[in-house]
Amino acid sequence: MASKPTSTMKTSRVTKVTGPASYFPSIEKNYGRPIAEWKKLIRSRYPGKHVEIVKWLKDEHGMGHGHANALVGHTLGEDATQASPAASAQISLQVDMTEPNCCGVQLAE
């Protein structure tokens, strides 16, 4: 019986990006700006609420709702985890409490 040929290729571990960041390559391709630039623009809209910033991205930059929502949610979440407790509380208040699971963020009860 013939033995199965062995591969000399090494397998690499590829981590699949999930959540809002999975939209980033498409956002950069479709809207022509790097994610860092979009995040800077989003931060310039603080202390706007999540839904206000999403609406602004849609209205002013022609971004689709899913892409805008992913960018804003990721940016707010990133800033909340890097901020001091007082600043984190301020950033957390920007999430629209009328949308309980907006952008995949579970709100604490």
Buried (B, 14 or more C-beta within 10 A) or exposed (E): EEEEEEEEEEEEEEEEEEEBBEBBEEBBEEBEEEBEEBBEBBEEBBEBBBBBBBBBBBEEBEBBEBBBBBBBBBBBBBBBEEBEEEEBEBBBEBBBEEEEEBBEBEEEE
